[in-house]
């Protein structure tokens, strides 16, 4: 792929190609590997970060860190789902993703940033109950009954009114 950009070595606007290579960085004292994207001048071969690539590479490094060190472990996800007596399908549906996605996370897969946030939010019974109210019509009667009778779900009802989110 050749896009004309000014080369940092040649100083001329030349054709470039995008190249990817694995980089290592240290974030919060931990070594992280991620794939970084660079531009390579097709004339002189110099590699440089074009506008926007630096930010994209920093985002990729942060995401790699989050996947390794901020994703909940499978055992925690299984325990969370069990606290609501929910099947993988029902739990995933309530949070807005599917059964296979939940199964993958419980098998050691790493959630993307959006799903990591949803899983963290689901640990709060009040927030889980709010998500349940929105999506409960999408799951079966048996699952609704099991969830509504669960200790996790009942915890949301036992909290004081001023601890509940605004509507």
N, C-alpha and C positions, 0 to 999 in steps of 0.2 A: 504494500500500500504506500503510495507516494503522495504526500501533502507538502506543498511548499511552505517552509518556515525559515526564519533567519537562523543560520547555524552559528553557534557560539564561537567556534574556531575559525571558520571561513569568513564569517561576517556577511556572507551573501545569503540571499533567499534561495534555498535549494530544496530538492525533493528529500523527504525524510520517510523513514519507516518506523513503526512502533515495535519495540522489542520488549520482551518480558524476561525478568530473571529473578531468582530467589534472593532475597535480602535478609539480613539479620539485624535486628535492633534490640535494645534493652529498654523495657518499659517497666517501671516500678521494680527494678532489680531482677527482672526475668527476661531471659533471651527469647525472642519471638522471631519466627520465620514467616515471611509473607512474600507474595509475588508482586514485584514492583514493575511499573511500566515506564519506559524511557523512549525518547525519540533518538533515532540514529540518522545522521546526515548520510545520504547516499553517495556523496562525493568524497568526503574526507573520512567517514566512518566514526566521527566523534559522537558520543552519546551524551544527551543532556535531557533535563526535565523541561518539557514545553509548558506553557501556561496551563494551569489546571492539573498537570500531572503531579506536582508536589502535593497539593491538597488531596488528590485521589490516593497517592501512595501513603500519606499520613493516615487517611481514613482506613486504608487496607491494613495498616499495622495495628491501629486501634481495634479493628474488628477481629483480627487474628488473636490479639490479647484477650478480648472479651470472650471469644469462643473457647479459649483454653482455660481461662481463670475465672470467668464470671458466669459461665453456664451452670445451671444446677445439675448435680450428678444424678444419674438414673435412679438411684435409691431414693433420693429426695423427691423426685417426681412421682415415683410409685407411691410413696408414703402420702404425698399431698393428695393425689387422686383417691387413694384409699380413705383419707379422712373425710371425703365427701361421698363415699360408697359409689363412686361413678365408674362406669366402664370406660375404656379408652375412647370408644366412639362418642359416648355422651360427654365426657370431659372435653375432648377436642372440639366437639360441636359447640359447647357452651363458650369456649374460649375463642372460637372462630376459625379453627383449623380441623383437619380430619383425623380419623382413627389411625391411618397409616403414619401420619406425621407424629402423633403421640406415641405410637409404637416405636417409631424410629428413635425418638428422644429417650424413651425408656430402655432402648437397646444400646444406648451409648452415642447416638447421633447428637450433634450440637445445634441447638436452635439458633435461628438468625436473630438479629437484634430485636425485631418486633415481637417475635414469639417468646424470646427471653423475658421481655417486659411483661407480656401477658401472663406468663407462668409465675413471675414474681408477684404480680398483682393478685393472681388467684390464691396466693397464700393468705391473703387478708380475707377473712370470711365475709365481711361486709361487701367488699368489691366482688368477690365470687358470687355472692347472692345477687348483686345488681346485674352481673353478666348472665346469671341463671334466669332472672326475670325476663331479660331481653330475648334470650334464646331458648327458653324451656319448651316452647311450642314445637321446636325442631327435634325433640327427643321423645321417646316413647313413654307411656304412662308408668310402666314398671320402673324405668330409670328415674323418672321424676319422683316417684314415691320413695325410692331408695335414697336419693340425694336429699330430699326434704326431711328424712328421718335420720340423717347422718349427724354425728357430733360436730363436724365442721360447719355444716349448714345451720344447725341449731345455735352455734356460737354467735352467728350474726344476729339472730333474733334476741339473744340475751344481753346484748350490749346496750348501754344507755342511749336514749334518743339523741343526745348532743354528740355522741361519738359516731353517729351515722352520717354518711355523706349527704350533702344538700341535694335536693331534687329540683 
